[in-house]
Amino acid sequence: MRHPKRWIGAGAAAVAVAGAIAAMGVASARHDEERPITGDALERASAVALEDTGGGTVTGTEVGDEEGYYEVEVTLDDGTQVDVHLDQDFAVLGDESDGTGDDGD
C-alpha cells in the first residue's frame, strides 16, 4: 500500500509544476501587452517623432518598445508608415519604414 502515496506525491508535484508554468505564461502575456504613451510624454514623443519624419500624422504609440523606451508610429502623407524609436529622454534612436500599409503591391 505504499505505492498510492508515491502516486499522490507525484501527482501533487505535477500539479505544482503545471501551476508554475501557467503563472509564467500569465506574466509573459502581460509583458507582451502594448501600453500607449499618455499625458505630457505623448505630446513630447509625438513632437519629436513628427520632427524626425518631417511631418505626417501620429497613428500609434507604445511604451516599452523592444527597440527603445518609446515607439511612435507616424503615417506620412503618401501613406508610408514610419516607426520612430526614442529613448527615455525623447532622443531619437532610429526609425524604420513599414511601407505604405497597402497590401496590393
Backbone hydrogen bonds in HBPLUS format (Angstrom, degrees):
<---DONOR---> <-ACCEPTOR-->    atom                        ^
c    i                          cat <-CA-CA->   ^        H-A-AA   ^      H-
h    n   atom  resd res      DA  || num        DHA   H-A  angle D-A-AA Bond
n    s   type  num  typ     dist DA aas  dist angle  dist       angle   num
A0006-ARG N   A0003-HIS O   3.04 MM   3  5.15 119.7  2.42  99.8 114.8     1
A0007-TRP N   A0003-HIS O   3.05 MM   4  6.39 157.3  2.10 155.3 161.7     2
A0008-ILE N   A0004-PRO O   2.93 MM   4  6.16 154.3  2.00 146.7 153.7     3
A0009-GLY N   A0005-LYS O   2.92 MM   4  6.12 159.6  1.96 146.2 151.8     4
A0010-ALA N   A0006-ARG O   2.86 MM   4  6.06 159.3  1.90 149.6 155.4     5
A0011-GLY N   A0007-TRP O   2.86 MM   4  5.98 154.1  1.92 143.3 150.9     6
A0012-ALA N   A0008-ILE O   2.91 MM   4  6.11 156.6  1.96 148.3 154.3     7
A0013-ALA N   A0009-GLY O   3.02 MM   4  6.23 154.9  2.08 144.9 151.6     8
A0014-ALA N   A0010-ALA O   2.96 MM   4  6.20 155.0  2.03 145.6 152.5     9
A0015-VAL N   A0011-GLY O   2.99 MM   4  6.25 154.9  2.05 148.0 154.5    10
A0016-ALA N   A0012-ALA O   3.01 MM   4  6.24 155.1  2.07 145.7 152.5    11
A0017-VAL N   A0013-ALA O   2.97 MM   4  6.24 158.5  2.02 151.2 156.4    12
A0018-ALA N   A0014-ALA O   2.96 MM   4  6.15 163.2  1.98 149.2 153.9    13
A0019-GLY N   A0015-VAL O   2.94 MM   4  6.12 154.1  2.00 146.5 153.5    14
A0020-ALA N   A0016-ALA O   3.02 MM   4  6.28 154.2  2.09 145.7 152.4    15
A0021-ILE N   A0017-VAL O   2.97 MM   4  6.24 158.8  2.02 153.3 158.9    16
A0022-ALA N   A0018-ALA O   2.98 MM   4  6.18 158.3  2.03 147.3 153.2    17
A0023-ALA N   A0019-GLY O   2.98 MM   4  6.18 155.1  2.04 146.6 153.1    18
A0024-MET N   A0020-ALA O   3.04 MM   4  6.28 153.4  2.11 146.2 152.9    19
A0025-GLY N   A0021-ILE O   3.04 MM   4  6.28 150.8  2.13 145.8 153.8    20
A0026-VAL N   A0022-ALA O   3.07 MM   4  6.38 153.7  2.14 149.4 155.3    21
A0027-ALA N   A0023-ALA O   3.09 MM   4  6.33 162.4  2.12 147.7 152.3    22
A0028-SER N   A0024-MET O   2.92 MM   4  6.09 155.8  1.98 146.7 153.6    23
A0029-ALA N   A0025-GLY O   2.94 MM   4  6.12 156.0  2.00 145.9 152.2    24
A0030-ARG N   A0026-VAL O   3.04 MM   4  6.28 154.3  2.11 148.6 155.0    25
A0031-HIS N   A0027-ALA O   3.11 MM   4  6.34 146.7  2.22 141.7 150.5    26
A0032-ASP N   A0028-SER O   3.10 MM   4  6.37 143.1  2.24 145.0 154.5    27
A0033-GLU N   A0030-ARG O   3.33 MM   3  5.36 154.5  2.40  98.6 106.0    28
A0063-VAL N   A0035-ARG O   2.69 MM  28  5.48 152.6  1.76 163.2 172.0    29
A0042-LEU N   A0038-THR O   3.27 MM   4  4.84 144.7  2.40 105.3 109.8    30
A0042-LEU N   A0039-GLY O   3.07 MM   3  5.41 127.0  2.36 103.9 116.5    31
A0043-GLU N   A0039-GLY O   3.36 MM   4  6.83 156.0  2.42 148.2 153.9    32
A0044-ARG N   A0040-ASP O   2.97 MM   4  6.23 166.1  1.99 155.8 159.4    33
A0045-ALA N   A0041-ALA O   2.84 MM   4  5.87 168.2  1.85 150.9 154.9    34
A0046-SER N   A0042-LEU O   2.92 MM   4  5.89 158.5  1.97 145.0 151.5    35
A0047-ALA N   A0043-GLU O   3.06 MM   4  6.20 160.5  2.10 144.3 149.4    36
A0048-VAL N   A0044-ARG O   3.05 MM   4  6.28 162.8  2.08 152.2 156.4    37
A0049-ALA N   A0045-ALA O   2.94 MM   4  6.08 162.8  1.97 149.2 154.3    38
A0050-LEU N   A0046-SER O   2.88 MM   4  6.04 164.3  1.91 154.3 158.5    39
A0051-GLU N   A0047-ALA O   3.02 MM   4  6.16 148.9  2.12 141.8 150.2    40
A0052-ASP N   A0048-VAL O   2.96 MM   4  6.19 153.8  2.03 146.2 153.6    41
A0053-THR N   A0049-ALA O   2.96 MM   4  6.25 152.0  2.04 150.1 157.2    42
A0054-GLY N   A0050-LEU O   2.93 MM   4  5.80 121.8  2.28 133.7 147.2    43
A0055-GLY N   A0050-LEU O   2.90 MM   5  4.88 137.9  2.08 143.8 149.7    44
A0057-THR N   A0075-THR O   2.90 MM  18  5.24 153.2  1.98 135.9 144.3    45
A0075-THR N   A0057-THR O   2.80 MM  18  5.24 165.2  1.83 154.1 154.5    46
A0059-THR N   A0073-GLU O   2.81 MM  14  5.58 158.2  1.86 146.6 154.1    47
A0073-GLU N   A0060-GLY O   2.70 MM  13  4.86 171.2  1.71 145.1 147.7    48
A0062-GLU N   A0071-GLU O   2.86 MM   9  5.11 137.2  2.05 150.3 153.9    49
A0071-GLU N   A0062-GLU O   2.87 MM   9  5.11 144.6  2.00 150.1 155.5    50
A0064-GLY N   A0069-TYR O   2.64 MM   5  4.84 154.2  1.71 157.6 153.4    51
A0068-GLY N   A0065-ASP O   3.31 MM   3  5.30 154.9  2.38 101.3 108.6    52
A0069-TYR N   A0086-LEU O   2.85 MM  17  5.94 125.6  2.15 144.1 160.7    53
A0070-TYR N   A0086-LEU O   3.03 MM  16  5.02 169.9  2.04 138.4 140.6    54
A0086-LEU N   A0070-TYR O   2.93 MM  16  5.02 168.1  1.95 139.7 143.4    55
A0072-VAL N   A0084-VAL O   2.90 MM  12  5.17 159.7  1.94 146.3 153.1    56
A0084-VAL N   A0072-VAL O   2.83 MM  12  5.17 173.5  1.83 149.4 151.0    57
A0074-VAL N   A0082-VAL O   2.79 MM   8  5.19 168.1  1.80 154.2 158.0    58
A0082-VAL N   A0074-VAL O   2.76 MM   8  5.19 164.0  1.79 155.4 161.0    59
A0076-LEU N   A0080-THR O   2.77 MM   4  5.27 166.7  1.78 163.8 164.0    60
A0079-GLY N   A0076-LEU O   2.90 MM   3  5.30 161.9  1.94 118.5 122.5    61
A0081-GLN N   A0099-GLY O   2.62 MM  18  5.60 159.6  1.66 156.5 157.5    62
A0098-ASP N   A0081-GLN O   2.66 MM  17  5.26 165.1  1.68 152.4 158.0    63
A0083-ASP N   A0096-GLU O   2.81 MM  13  5.35 166.7  1.83 158.6 157.2    64
A0096-GLU N   A0083-ASP O   2.95 MM  13  5.35 148.0  2.06 139.9 150.2    65
A0085-HIS N   A0094-GLY O   2.84 MM   9  5.45 172.6  1.84 165.0 167.2    66
A0093-LEU N   A0085-HIS O   2.71 MM   8  5.42 171.2  1.72 152.0 154.4    67
A0087-ASP N   A0091-ALA O   2.90 MM   4  5.45 152.6  1.98 147.7 156.3    68
A0090-PHE N   A0087-ASP O   2.99 MM   3  5.23 158.3  2.04 118.7 118.9    69
